[in-house]
Amino acid sequence: MSEDDPFEGLDVPDDPTADLDRATQALTVRTEERRFGKKMVVVEGFEAGSELKELASDLKSALGTGGTVKENHIEVQGDHESRVRDLLRERGYDVDS
């Protein structure tokens, strides 16, 4: 007789604690003005080992803009601060007001 997995068929993530990890990180979102008056949204406060490249890719796709990951922070091109805050909250992150 084979034992059935009680979680089979349920939508349980591979790492159920990932959402908890996100909620415990207090992120800071700010807009900087770069050369030639270009705006850049900077997201800081990530813990080491965070999936920054995946998150940055999601943000850039959702906003239709460019950006990069540098030294444990994400930079998104353009004046999208309020939208970045909303997108991070939708993904379970704690974002400063």
Secondary structure by P-SEA (a helix, b strand, c coil): ccccccccccccccccaaaaaaaaccccccccccccbbbbbbbcccccccaaaaaaaaaaaaacccccccccccccccccaaaaaaaaaaacccccc
